[in-house]
Amino acid sequence: MKLLVDIQTASSEPLPAEEDLRKWIGAALTGRTTLEQVEVSVRLVDQDEMAQLNETYRGKKGTTNVLSFPANLPTELDIPLLGDIVICAPVVGVEATQQGKSQSAHWAHMAIHGALHLLGYDHIEEEDAKIMEALESTILMDLNYACPYNLTRPCEYLL
């Protein structure tokens, strides 16, 4: 799979390296899409922009850590755009600190989480959440990050 990740920076907060974002998104997509070429846009924003997007597209007040917008284009268009991921840099930074995680580990989790949403994974229903969390955990562990869900057993048991 050939992956093109367009990264737009609209935040003055500390950010991961673009190569890391591409690596994390690639890890989430590899082997999970049949497309030969995939394009993803990533926008790194501050709280005001994320709060506006969250209210406009989800009807929820306030900010959140990551939003995904699948392209859902008709297949006859044959355009490789998978969709857009928006990550709120200040929220990710604060969450990492609160959760006792490295910044890198939490950024990786958010990038992977957003990419999986583009593939149609969701966590609204409990069973879907278990599948998505197991997949996120497996991808993160393959990248040498710890399980993000503080489970008492290895994350593989969810699969």
mmCIF file of the C-alpha atoms, coordinates in Angstrom:
data_MODEL
# 
_entry.id   MODEL 
# 
loop_
_atom_site.group_PDB 
_atom_site.id 
_atom_site.type_symbol 
_atom_site.label_atom_id 
_atom_site.label_alt_id 
_atom_site.label_comp_id 
_atom_site.label_asym_id 
_atom_site.label_entity_id 
_atom_site.label_seq_id 
_atom_site.pdbx_PDB_ins_code 
_atom_site.Cartn_x 
_atom_site.Cartn_y 
_atom_site.Cartn_z 
_atom_site.occupancy 
_atom_site.B_iso_or_equiv 
_atom_site.pdbx_formal_charge 
_atom_site.auth_seq_id 
_atom_site.auth_comp_id 
_atom_site.auth_asym_id 
_atom_site.auth_atom_id 
_atom_site.pdbx_PDB_model_num 
ATOM 1   C CA . MET A 1 1   ? 0.000   0.000   0.000  1.00 0.00 ? 1   MET A CA 1 
ATOM 2   C CA . LYS A 1 2   ? 1.290   3.422   -0.924 1.00 0.00 ? 2   LYS A CA 1 
ATOM 3   C CA . LEU A 1 3   ? 0.375   5.950   1.771  1.00 0.00 ? 3   LEU A CA 1 
ATOM 4   C CA . LEU A 1 4   ? 0.259   9.716   1.397  1.00 0.00 ? 4   LEU A CA 1 
ATOM 5   C CA . VAL A 1 5   ? -0.358  11.644  4.622  1.00 0.00 ? 5   VAL A CA 1 
ATOM 6   C CA . ASP A 1 6   ? -0.905  15.387  4.276  1.00 0.00 ? 6   ASP A CA 1 
ATOM 7   C CA . ILE A 1 7   ? -0.213  17.079  7.621  1.00 0.00 ? 7   ILE A CA 1 
ATOM 8   C CA . GLN A 1 8   ? -1.536  20.547  8.392  1.00 0.00 ? 8   GLN A CA 1 
ATOM 9   C CA . THR A 1 9   ? -0.285  22.272  11.517 1.00 0.00 ? 9   THR A CA 1 
ATOM 10  C CA . ALA A 1 10  ? -2.595  24.815  13.151 1.00 0.00 ? 10  ALA A CA 1 
ATOM 11  C CA . SER A 1 11  ? -1.231  24.598  16.678 1.00 0.00 ? 11  SER A CA 1 
ATOM 12  C CA . SER A 1 12  ? 1.707   26.147  18.498 1.00 0.00 ? 12  SER A CA 1 
ATOM 13  C CA . GLU A 1 13  ? 1.770   23.270  21.015 1.00 0.00 ? 13  GLU A CA 1 
ATOM 14  C CA . PRO A 1 14  ? 4.558   20.667  20.994 1.00 0.00 ? 14  PRO A CA 1 
ATOM 15  C CA . LEU A 1 15  ? 3.875   18.160  18.216 1.00 0.00 ? 15  LEU A CA 1 
ATOM 16  C CA . PRO A 1 16  ? 5.293   14.807  17.206 1.00 0.00 ? 16  PRO A CA 1 
ATOM 17  C CA . ALA A 1 17  ? 7.532   14.556  14.167 1.00 0.00 ? 17  ALA A CA 1 
ATOM 18  C CA . GLU A 1 18  ? 5.658   14.228  10.878 1.00 0.00 ? 18  GLU A CA 1 
ATOM 19  C CA . GLU A 1 19  ? 7.529   10.976  10.188 1.00 0.00 ? 19  GLU A CA 1 
ATOM 20  C CA . ASP A 1 20  ? 6.099   9.546   13.416 1.00 0.00 ? 20  ASP A CA 1 
ATOM 21  C CA . LEU A 1 21  ? 2.551   10.534  12.489 1.00 0.00 ? 21  LEU A CA 1 
ATOM 22  C CA . ARG A 1 22  ? 2.983   8.863   9.109  1.00 0.00 ? 22  ARG A CA 1 
ATOM 23  C CA . LYS A 1 23  ? 4.436   5.738   10.742 1.00 0.00 ? 23  LYS A CA 1 
ATOM 24  C CA . TRP A 1 24  ? 1.571   5.456   13.246 1.00 0.00 ? 24  TRP A CA 1 
ATOM 25  C CA . ILE A 1 25  ? -1.139  5.965   10.634 1.00 0.00 ? 25  ILE A CA 1 
ATOM 26  C CA . GLY A 1 26  ? 0.591   3.538   8.295  1.00 0.00 ? 26  GLY A CA 1 
ATOM 27  C CA . ALA A 1 27  ? 0.705   0.920   11.050 1.00 0.00 ? 27  ALA A CA 1 
ATOM 28  C CA . ALA A 1 28  ? -3.046  1.278   11.563 1.00 0.00 ? 28  ALA A CA 1 
ATOM 29  C CA . LEU A 1 29  ? -3.879  1.010   7.862  1.00 0.00 ? 29  LEU A CA 1 
ATOM 30  C CA . THR A 1 30  ? -1.416  -1.637  6.676  1.00 0.00 ? 30  THR A CA 1 
ATOM 31  C CA . GLY A 1 31  ? -3.206  -4.885  5.978  1.00 0.00 ? 31  GLY A CA 1 
ATOM 32  C CA . ARG A 1 32  ? -6.587  -3.378  6.820  1.00 0.00 ? 32  ARG A CA 1 
ATOM 33  C CA . THR A 1 33  ? -7.454  -1.811  3.484  1.00 0.00 ? 33  THR A CA 1 
ATOM 34  C CA . THR A 1 34  ? -7.506  -3.300  0.012  1.00 0.00 ? 34  THR A CA 1 
ATOM 35  C CA . LEU A 1 35  ? -6.618  0.020   -1.598 1.00 0.00 ? 35  LEU A CA 1 
ATOM 36  C CA . GLU A 1 36  ? -3.284  0.130   -3.383 1.00 0.00 ? 36  GLU A CA 1 
ATOM 37  C CA . GLN A 1 37  ? -2.940  3.841   -2.679 1.00 0.00 ? 37  GLN A CA 1 
ATOM 38  C CA . VAL A 1 38  ? -4.338  5.691   0.332  1.00 0.00 ? 38  VAL A CA 1 
ATOM 39  C CA . GLU A 1 39  ? -4.431  9.394   1.110  1.00 0.00 ? 39  GLU A CA 1 
ATOM 40  C CA . VAL A 1 40  ? -5.149  10.753  4.591  1.00 0.00 ? 40  VAL A CA 1 
ATOM 41  C CA . SER A 1 41  ? -5.203  14.355  5.752  1.00 0.00 ? 41  SER A CA 1 
ATOM 42  C CA . VAL A 1 42  ? -4.203  15.121  9.327  1.00 0.00 ? 42  VAL A CA 1 
ATOM 43  C CA . ARG A 1 43  ? -4.846  18.499  10.900 1.00 0.00 ? 43  ARG A CA 1 
ATOM 44  C CA . LEU A 1 44  ? -3.223  19.323  14.242 1.00 0.00 ? 44  LEU A CA 1 
ATOM 45  C CA . VAL A 1 45  ? -5.279  21.984  15.990 1.00 0.00 ? 45  VAL A CA 1 
ATOM 46  C CA . ASP A 1 46  ? -5.758  23.907  19.212 1.00 0.00 ? 46  ASP A CA 1 
ATOM 47  C CA . GLN A 1 47  ? -8.797  23.769  21.486 1.00 0.00 ? 47  GLN A CA 1 
ATOM 48  C CA . ASP A 1 48  ? -10.899 26.493  19.862 1.00 0.00 ? 48  ASP A CA 1 
ATOM 49  C CA . GLU A 1 49  ? -10.872 24.853  16.433 1.00 0.00 ? 49  GLU A CA 1 
ATOM 50  C CA . MET A 1 50  ? -11.506 21.402  17.885 1.00 0.00 ? 50  MET A CA 1 
ATOM 51  C CA . ALA A 1 51  ? -14.402 22.657  20.014 1.00 0.00 ? 51  ALA A CA 1 
ATOM 52  C CA . GLN A 1 52  ? -15.958 24.236  16.940 1.00 0.00 ? 52  GLN A CA 1 
ATOM 53  C CA . LEU A 1 53  ? -15.594 21.013  14.919 1.00 0.00 ? 53  LEU A CA 1 
ATOM 54  C CA . ASN A 1 54  ? -16.909 18.904  17.786 1.00 0.00 ? 54  ASN A CA 1 
ATOM 55  C CA . GLU A 1 55  ? -20.035 21.047  18.104 1.00 0.00 ? 55  GLU A CA 1 
ATOM 56  C CA . THR A 1 56  ? -20.608 21.378  14.363 1.00 0.00 ? 56  THR A CA 1 
ATOM 57  C CA . TYR A 1 57  ? -20.186 17.718  13.447 1.00 0.00 ? 57  TYR A CA 1 
ATOM 58  C CA . ARG A 1 58  ? -21.059 15.858  16.651 1.00 0.00 ? 58  ARG A CA 1 
ATOM 59  C CA . GLY A 1 59  ? -23.376 18.314  18.379 1.00 0.00 ? 59  GLY A CA 1 
ATOM 60  C CA . LYS A 1 60  ? -21.185 18.202  21.495 1.00 0.00 ? 60  LYS A CA 1 
ATOM 61  C CA . LYS A 1 61  ? -19.942 21.265  23.338 1.00 0.00 ? 61  LYS A CA 1 
ATOM 62  C CA . GLY A 1 62  ? -16.277 21.537  24.195 1.00 0.00 ? 62  GLY A CA 1 
ATOM 63  C CA . THR A 1 63  ? -13.159 19.984  22.844 1.00 0.00 ? 63  THR A CA 1 
ATOM 64  C CA . THR A 1 64  ? -12.095 16.376  22.323 1.00 0.00 ? 64  THR A CA 1 
ATOM 65  C CA . ASN A 1 65  ? -8.811  14.644  21.547 1.00 0.00 ? 65  ASN A CA 1 
ATOM 66  C CA . VAL A 1 66  ? -9.403  13.291  18.023 1.00 0.00 ? 66  VAL A CA 1 
ATOM 67  C CA . LEU A 1 67  ? -12.073 13.438  15.337 1.00 0.00 ? 67  LEU A CA 1 
ATOM 68  C CA . SER A 1 68  ? -12.180 11.458  12.117 1.00 0.00 ? 68  SER A CA 1 
ATOM 69  C CA . PHE A 1 69  ? -14.053 12.281  8.956  1.00 0.00 ? 69  PHE A CA 1 
ATOM 70  C CA . PRO A 1 70  ? -14.200 9.325   6.538  1.00 0.00 ? 70  PRO A CA 1 
ATOM 71  C CA . ALA A 1 71  ? -14.368 10.459  2.913  1.00 0.00 ? 71  ALA A CA 1 
ATOM 72  C CA . ASN A 1 72  ? -17.043 7.896   1.973  1.00 0.00 ? 72  ASN A CA 1 
ATOM 73  C CA . LEU A 1 73  ? -16.595 8.680   -1.719 1.00 0.00 ? 73  LEU A CA 1 
ATOM 74  C CA . PRO A 1 74  ? -18.448 6.693   -4.375 1.00 0.00 ? 74  PRO A CA 1 
ATOM 75  C CA . THR A 1 75  ? -16.187 3.859   -5.579 1.00 0.00 ? 75  THR A CA 1 
ATOM 76  C CA . GLU A 1 76  ? -16.660 4.886   -9.218 1.00 0.00 ? 76  GLU A CA 1 
ATOM 77  C CA . LEU A 1 77  ? -14.686 8.069   -8.503 1.00 0.00 ? 77  LEU A CA 1 
ATOM 78  C CA . ASP A 1 78  ? -11.574 5.947   -7.866 1.00 0.00 ? 78  ASP A CA 1 
ATOM 79  C CA . ILE A 1 79  ? -10.017 8.580   -5.596 1.00 0.00 ? 79  ILE A CA 1 
ATOM 80  C CA . PRO A 1 80  ? -7.691  7.191   -2.897 1.00 0.00 ? 80  PRO A CA 1 
ATOM 81  C CA . LEU A 1 81  ? -8.752  9.704   -0.212 1.00 0.00 ? 81  LEU A CA 1 
ATOM 82  C CA . LEU A 1 82  ? -9.641  7.752   2.924  1.00 0.00 ? 82  LEU A CA 1 
ATOM 83  C CA . GLY A 1 83  ? -10.542 10.849  4.946  1.00 0.00 ? 83  GLY A CA 1 
ATOM 84  C CA . ASP A 1 84  ? -9.407  13.423  7.471  1.00 0.00 ? 84  ASP A CA 1 
ATOM 85  C CA . ILE A 1 85  ? -8.145  13.103  11.039 1.00 0.00 ? 85  ILE A CA 1 
ATOM 86  C CA . VAL A 1 86  ? -8.123  16.119  13.357 1.00 0.00 ? 86  VAL A CA 1 
ATOM 87  C CA . ILE A 1 87  ? -6.090  15.900  16.561 1.00 0.00 ? 87  ILE A CA 1 
ATOM 88  C CA . CYS A 1 88  ? -6.178  18.515  19.315 1.00 0.00 ? 88  CYS A CA 1 
ATOM 89  C CA . ALA A 1 89  ? -2.594  19.010  20.450 1.00 0.00 ? 89  ALA A CA 1 
ATOM 90  C CA . PRO A 1 90  ? -3.272  20.620  23.850 1.00 0.00 ? 90  PRO A CA 1 
ATOM 91  C CA . VAL A 1 91  ? -5.800  17.932  24.803 1.00 0.00 ? 91  VAL A CA 1 
ATOM 92  C CA . VAL A 1 92  ? -3.421  15.119  23.832 1.00 0.00 ? 92  VAL A CA 1 
ATOM 93  C CA . GLY A 1 93  ? -0.646  16.726  25.864 1.00 0.00 ? 93  GLY A CA 1 
ATOM 94  C CA . VAL A 1 94  ? -2.794  17.122  28.974 1.00 0.00 ? 94  VAL A CA 1 
ATOM 95  C CA . GLU A 1 95  ? -4.267  13.614  28.662 1.00 0.00 ? 95  GLU A CA 1 
ATOM 96  C CA . ALA A 1 96  ? -0.820  12.049  28.349 1.00 0.00 ? 96  ALA A CA 1 
ATOM 97  C CA . THR A 1 97  ? 0.285   13.746  31.554 1.00 0.00 ? 97  THR A CA 1 
ATOM 98  C CA . GLN A 1 98  ? -2.930  12.874  33.413 1.00 0.00 ? 98  GLN A CA 1 
ATOM 99  C CA . GLN A 1 99  ? -2.729  9.238   32.298 1.00 0.00 ? 99  GLN A CA 1 
ATOM 100 C CA . GLY A 1 100 ? 0.973   8.897   33.115 1.00 0.00 ? 100 GLY A CA 1 
ATOM 101 C CA . LYS A 1 101 ? 1.883   8.117   29.499 1.00 0.00 ? 101 LYS A CA 1 
ATOM 102 C CA . SER A 1 102 ? 4.681   9.470   27.367 1.00 0.00 ? 102 SER A CA 1 
ATOM 103 C CA . GLN A 1 103 ? 3.642   12.119  24.882 1.00 0.00 ? 103 GLN A CA 1 
ATOM 104 C CA . SER A 1 104 ? 4.774   9.830   22.071 1.00 0.00 ? 104 SER A CA 1 
ATOM 105 C CA . ALA A 1 105 ? 2.663   6.904   23.296 1.00 0.00 ? 105 ALA A CA 1 
ATOM 106 C CA . HIS A 1 106 ? -0.489  8.993   23.551 1.00 0.00 ? 106 HIS A CA 1 
ATOM 107 C CA . TRP A 1 107 ? 0.063   10.703  20.194 1.00 0.00 ? 107 TRP A CA 1 
ATOM 108 C CA . ALA A 1 108 ? 0.569   7.278   18.611 1.00 0.00 ? 108 ALA A CA 1 
ATOM 109 C CA . HIS A 1 109 ? -2.667  6.076   20.202 1.00 0.00 ? 109 HIS A CA 1 
ATOM 110 C CA . MET A 1 110 ? -4.648  9.081   18.934 1.00 0.00 ? 110 MET A CA 1 
ATOM 111 C CA . ALA A 1 111 ? -3.247  8.791   15.385 1.00 0.00 ? 111 ALA A CA 1 
ATOM 112 C CA . ILE A 1 112 ? -4.025  5.061   15.287 1.00 0.00 ? 112 ILE A CA 1 
ATOM 113 C CA . HIS A 1 113 ? -7.463  5.607   16.823 1.00 0.00 ? 113 HIS A CA 1 
ATOM 114 C CA . GLY A 1 114 ? -8.291  8.242   14.205 1.00 0.00 ? 114 GLY A CA 1 
ATOM 115 C CA . ALA A 1 115 ? -7.043  6.074   11.346 1.00 0.00 ? 115 ALA A CA 1 
ATOM 116 C CA . LEU A 1 116 ? -9.117  3.100   12.498 1.00 0.00 ? 116 LEU A CA 1 
ATOM 117 C CA . HIS A 1 117 ? -12.215 5.299   12.530 1.00 0.00 ? 117 HIS A CA 1 
ATOM 118 C CA . LEU A 1 118 ? -11.503 6.093   8.868  1.00 0.00 ? 118 LEU A CA 1 
ATOM 119 C CA . LEU A 1 119 ? -11.670 2.355   8.196  1.00 0.00 ? 119 LEU A CA 1 
ATOM 120 C CA . GLY A 1 120 ? -15.085 2.124   9.849  1.00 0.00 ? 120 GLY A CA 1 
ATOM 121 C CA . TYR A 1 121 ? -14.124 0.924   13.323 1.00 0.00 ? 121 TYR A CA 1 
ATOM 122 C CA . ASP A 1 122 ? -16.173 2.430   16.125 1.00 0.00 ? 122 ASP A CA 1 
ATOM 123 C CA . HIS A 1 123 ? -16.595 2.228   19.897 1.00 0.00 ? 123 HIS A CA 1 
ATOM 124 C CA . ILE A 1 124 ? -20.191 3.272   20.485 1.00 0.00 ? 124 ILE A CA 1 
ATOM 125 C CA . GLU A 1 125 ? -21.422 -0.246  21.242 1.00 0.00 ? 125 GLU A CA 1 
ATOM 126 C CA . GLU A 1 126 ? -19.521 -2.277  23.864 1.00 0.00 ? 126 GLU A CA 1 
ATOM 127 C CA . GLU A 1 127 ? -18.680 -5.168  21.514 1.00 0.00 ? 127 GLU A CA 1 
ATOM 128 C CA . ASP A 1 128 ? -17.405 -2.764  18.846 1.00 0.00 ? 128 ASP A CA 1 
ATOM 129 C CA . ALA A 1 129 ? -15.349 -0.968  21.496 1.00 0.00 ? 129 ALA A CA 1 
ATOM 130 C CA . LYS A 1 130 ? -13.698 -4.231  22.551 1.00 0.00 ? 130 LYS A CA 1 
ATOM 131 C CA . ILE A 1 131 ? -12.734 -4.967  18.949 1.00 0.00 ? 131 ILE A CA 1 
ATOM 132 C CA . MET A 1 132 ? -11.378 -1.473  18.356 1.00 0.00 ? 132 MET A CA 1 
ATOM 133 C CA . GLU A 1 133 ? -9.489  -1.346  21.667 1.00 0.00 ? 133 GLU A CA 1 
ATOM 134 C CA . ALA A 1 134 ? -7.928  -4.745  21.003 1.00 0.00 ? 134 ALA A CA 1 
ATOM 135 C CA . LEU A 1 135 ? -6.828  -3.653  17.563 1.00 0.00 ? 135 LEU A CA 1 
ATOM 136 C CA . GLU A 1 136 ? -5.415  -0.362  18.846 1.00 0.00 ? 136 GLU A CA 1 
ATOM 137 C CA . SER A 1 137 ? -3.583  -2.197  21.606 1.00 0.00 ? 137 SER A CA 1 
ATOM 138 C CA . THR A 1 138 ? -2.110  -4.758  19.221 1.00 0.00 ? 138 THR A CA 1 
ATOM 139 C CA . ILE A 1 139 ? -0.904  -2.073  16.803 1.00 0.00 ? 139 ILE A CA 1 
ATOM 140 C CA . LEU A 1 140 ? 0.594   -0.039  19.649 1.00 0.00 ? 140 LEU A CA 1 
ATOM 141 C CA . MET A 1 141 ? 2.324   -3.074  21.134 1.00 0.00 ? 141 MET A CA 1 
ATOM 142 C CA . ASP A 1 142 ? 3.745   -3.893  17.681 1.00 0.00 ? 142 ASP A CA 1 
ATOM 143 C CA . LEU A 1 143 ? 5.235   -0.384  17.786 1.00 0.00 ? 143 LEU A CA 1 
ATOM 144 C CA . ASN A 1 144 ? 6.674   -1.077  21.277 1.00 0.00 ? 144 ASN A CA 1 
ATOM 145 C CA . TYR A 1 145 ? 4.135   1.000   23.188 1.00 0.00 ? 145 TYR A CA 1 
ATOM 146 C CA . ALA A 1 146 ? 2.237   -0.273  26.218 1.00 0.00 ? 146 ALA A CA 1 
ATOM 147 C CA . CYS A 1 147 ? -1.420  -1.209  26.164 1.00 0.00 ? 147 CYS A CA 1 
ATOM 148 C CA . PRO A 1 148 ? -3.301  2.101   26.503 1.00 0.00 ? 148 PRO A CA 1 
ATOM 149 C CA . TYR A 1 149 ? -6.248  0.657   28.400 1.00 0.00 ? 149 TYR A CA 1 
ATOM 150 C CA . ASN A 1 150 ? -4.533  -0.338  31.661 1.00 0.00 ? 150 ASN A CA 1 
ATOM 151 C CA . LEU A 1 151 ? -5.854  -3.864  31.443 1.00 0.00 ? 151 LEU A CA 1 
ATOM 152 C CA . THR A 1 152 ? -4.714  -6.403  33.999 1.00 0.00 ? 152 THR A CA 1 
ATOM 153 C CA . ARG A 1 153 ? -4.080  -9.039  31.326 1.00 0.00 ? 153 ARG A CA 1 
ATOM 154 C CA . PRO A 1 154 ? -2.276  -8.673  27.997 1.00 0.00 ? 154 PRO A CA 1 
ATOM 155 C CA . CYS A 1 155 ? -4.352  -6.854  25.390 1.00 0.00 ? 155 CYS A CA 1 
ATOM 156 C CA . GLU A 1 156 ? -4.309  -9.836  23.045 1.00 0.00 ? 156 GLU A CA 1 
ATOM 157 C CA . TYR A 1 157 ? -7.001  -11.579 25.085 1.00 0.00 ? 157 TYR A CA 1 
ATOM 158 C CA . LEU A 1 158 ? -9.568  -9.198  23.593 1.00 0.00 ? 158 LEU A CA 1 
ATOM 159 C CA . LEU A 1 159 ? -9.023  -10.498 20.068 1.00 0.00 ? 159 LEU A CA 1 
# 
